[in-house]
Amino acid sequence: MLFIREWNNMQYVTSAAFLLMIYSDTLRGTNRELHCPEELSRTMRCWHPRSRRVDYILGSNPRNMSYLVGVRIGLPQDDAPQRCLNCVLQEYKGFIGCTQGYDDWYSSEDANPNVVVGALVGGPDVQDAFVDDRGNYMQTEACTYNTAPLVGVFAKLWHLQNPSFDVLNKEKSALLALYKK
């Protein structure tokens, strides 16, 4: 796996996967080639649909652990982050201040009471070690900038499996029909 830094490394992994996917589409769209030191590459060679980065995030890694909160594809129930730093929400519907959340949950060893399905945590360290503890914020913090690029990658993977579904053309047709009225 791509490793840049200890704190929240998954932001770099998902961003790289997303950028490689876009670059691959650009190569294909312009009929260009990528000249690597050892080979000539076209389109999906620089970003394969079964991206190893995505597989790693979903559990094909030395820990056999999904780093997506609440997402366990073919893995045991407890093999995904359970104690994300910023995913602790109480069932109480009233106001919860920062101090209250910190006092009640930060040092708790209990799993989060609510699961923010699909949130991507910071991920393992350079040795593939991961400690599922809120105090280990460099690895357990789940951020939108981790997850957002991954949504684009998942959308591309879905589109590759469903090439006849073209949302843009359907939306464009609907807009044209409204315009003609």
C-alpha positions as CSV (number, residue, x, y, z in Angstrom):
1,M,0.0,0.0,0.0
2,L,1.1,3.5,-0.7
3,F,2.4,5.0,2.6
4,I,3.1,8.8,2.9
5,R,2.8,9.6,6.6
6,E,1.6,8.2,10.0
7,W,-1.3,10.5,10.5
8,N,-4.4,9.6,8.4
9,N,-2.5,7.9,5.5
10,M,-5.7,6.7,3.8
11,Q,-6.3,10.2,2.5
12,Y,-3.3,9.7,0.2
13,V,-4.2,6.1,-0.8
14,T,-7.8,7.1,-1.9
15,S,-6.7,10.3,-3.6
16,A,-4.0,8.4,-5.5
17,A,-6.5,5.7,-6.6
18,F,-8.9,8.4,-7.7
19,L,-6.3,10.4,-9.6
20,L,-4.9,7.2,-11.3
21,M,-8.5,6.3,-12.4
22,I,-9.0,9.8,-13.9
23,Y,-5.6,9.7,-15.6
24,S,-6.4,6.3,-17.1
25,D,-9.6,7.7,-18.5
26,T,-7.7,10.6,-19.9
27,L,-5.1,8.3,-21.6
28,R,-8.0,6.3,-23.1
29,G,-9.9,9.4,-24.2
30,T,-6.9,11.0,-25.9
31,N,-5.5,7.7,-27.3
32,R,-2.2,8.4,-25.6
33,E,0.3,6.1,-24.0
34,L,2.1,6.2,-20.7
35,H,5.8,5.4,-21.1
36,C,7.1,3.7,-18.0
37,P,10.8,2.7,-17.6
38,E,10.0,-1.0,-18.3
39,E,7.0,-1.0,-20.5
40,L,4.5,0.9,-22.7
41,S,1.2,1.3,-20.9
42,R,-2.3,2.2,-22.1
43,T,-5.4,3.1,-20.1
44,M,-6.2,0.6,-17.4
45,R,-2.7,-0.6,-17.0
46,C,-2.0,2.4,-14.8
47,W,-5.2,1.9,-12.9
48,H,-6.6,-1.6,-13.0
49,P,-10.4,-2.0,-12.3
50,R,-9.6,-4.3,-9.5
51,S,-7.4,-1.7,-7.8
52,R,-5.1,-3.2,-5.2
53,R,-5.6,-0.1,-3.2
54,V,-9.4,-0.7,-3.0
55,D,-8.9,-4.4,-2.3
56,Y,-6.5,-3.4,0.5
57,I,-9.0,-1.0,2.1
58,L,-11.8,-3.6,1.9
59,G,-9.8,-6.3,3.7
60,S,-7.2,-7.8,1.3
61,N,-4.4,-6.8,3.6
62,P,-2.1,-8.5,6.2
63,R,-4.7,-7.9,8.9
64,N,-7.7,-9.2,6.8
65,M,-9.5,-6.0,8.1
66,S,-11.8,-3.6,6.3
67,Y,-10.9,0.0,7.1
68,L,-14.4,1.2,6.1
69,V,-16.6,1.6,9.2
70,G,-19.5,-0.8,9.1
71,V,-18.4,-2.5,5.9
72,R,-17.2,-6.1,6.1
73,I,-17.2,-7.8,2.8
74,G,-16.9,-11.5,3.6
75,L,-15.0,-10.7,6.8
76,P,-15.9,-11.5,10.4
77,Q,-18.1,-8.9,12.2
78,D,-15.3,-7.5,14.4
79,D,-12.8,-7.1,11.6
80,A,-13.6,-3.4,10.9
81,P,-12.9,-0.3,13.0
82,Q,-15.2,-0.2,16.0
83,R,-13.9,2.8,17.9
84,C,-13.5,5.7,15.5
85,L,-12.4,8.9,17.0
86,N,-15.1,11.2,15.5
87,C,-17.9,8.7,14.9
88,V,-19.2,8.6,18.5
89,L,-22.8,9.8,18.6
90,Q,-25.0,9.1,21.5
91,E,-28.6,7.9,21.2
92,Y,-29.7,10.9,23.2
93,K,-31.5,13.4,20.9
94,G,-30.6,16.5,22.7
95,F,-27.5,18.7,22.6
96,I,-24.2,17.0,23.3
97,G,-21.3,19.3,24.0
98,C,-17.7,18.6,23.1
99,T,-16.8,18.1,26.8
100,Q,-19.7,15.7,27.3
101,G,-18.7,13.6,24.2
102,Y,-15.1,13.6,25.3
103,D,-15.8,12.7,29.0
104,D,-18.3,10.0,28.1
105,W,-16.6,8.3,25.1
106,Y,-13.0,9.2,24.3
107,S,-11.4,6.8,26.8
108,S,-14.2,4.2,26.6
109,E,-13.2,0.8,25.2
110,D,-16.7,0.2,24.1
111,A,-17.5,0.1,20.4
112,N,-19.2,3.2,19.0
113,P,-22.9,3.2,19.9
114,N,-23.8,4.3,16.3
115,V,-22.0,3.2,13.2
116,V,-21.2,5.7,10.5
117,V,-21.3,3.2,7.7
118,G,-18.8,3.8,4.9
119,A,-16.5,6.3,6.8
120,L,-12.9,5.5,6.1
121,V,-10.5,5.6,9.0
122,G,-6.9,6.8,8.8
123,G,-5.6,3.3,8.4
124,P,-2.6,1.3,9.4
125,D,1.0,2.4,10.0
126,V,3.9,1.6,7.8
127,Q,4.2,-1.9,9.4
128,D,0.5,-2.6,8.7
129,A,-0.3,-2.3,12.4
130,F,-3.6,-0.8,13.4
131,V,-4.8,-0.2,17.0
132,D,-8.6,0.3,17.1
133,D,-8.7,2.8,20.0
134,R,-10.0,6.4,19.9
135,G,-6.8,7.6,21.6
136,N,-5.0,6.4,18.5
137,Y,-6.4,9.3,16.5
138,M,-3.8,9.1,13.8
139,Q,-5.3,5.8,12.7
140,T,-8.9,5.9,13.9
141,E,-9.9,9.4,12.7
142,A,-12.5,9.1,9.9
143,C,-12.6,12.1,7.6
144,T,-14.5,13.1,4.6
145,Y,-11.3,13.7,2.7
146,N,-10.5,10.0,3.2
147,T,-13.9,8.8,2.0
148,A,-14.7,11.3,-0.8
149,P,-12.2,10.1,-3.4
150,L,-13.1,6.5,-2.6
151,V,-16.7,7.3,-3.5
152,G,-15.5,8.3,-7.0
153,V,-13.5,5.1,-7.3
154,F,-16.5,3.0,-6.2
155,A,-18.6,4.8,-8.8
156,K,-16.1,4.0,-11.5
157,L,-16.0,0.4,-10.5
158,W,-19.8,0.2,-10.5
159,H,-19.9,1.8,-14.0
160,L,-17.3,-0.6,-15.3
161,Q,-19.7,-3.5,-14.2
162,N,-22.8,-1.6,-15.5
163,P,-21.6,0.1,-18.7
164,S,-25.0,0.5,-20.3
165,F,-26.2,2.6,-17.4
166,D,-25.4,6.2,-18.3
167,V,-26.7,8.7,-15.7
168,L,-25.4,11.7,-17.5
169,N,-27.3,10.9,-20.7
170,K,-30.5,10.2,-18.7
171,E,-30.2,13.5,-16.8
172,K,-29.4,15.4,-20.0
173,S,-32.5,13.9,-21.7
174,A,-34.7,14.9,-18.8
175,L,-33.3,18.4,-18.8
176,L,-33.9,18.8,-22.5
177,A,-37.4,17.5,-22.1
178,L,-38.1,20.1,-19.4
179,Y,-36.5,22.8,-21.6
180,K,-38.7,22.0,-24.6
181,K,-41.9,22.4,-22.5
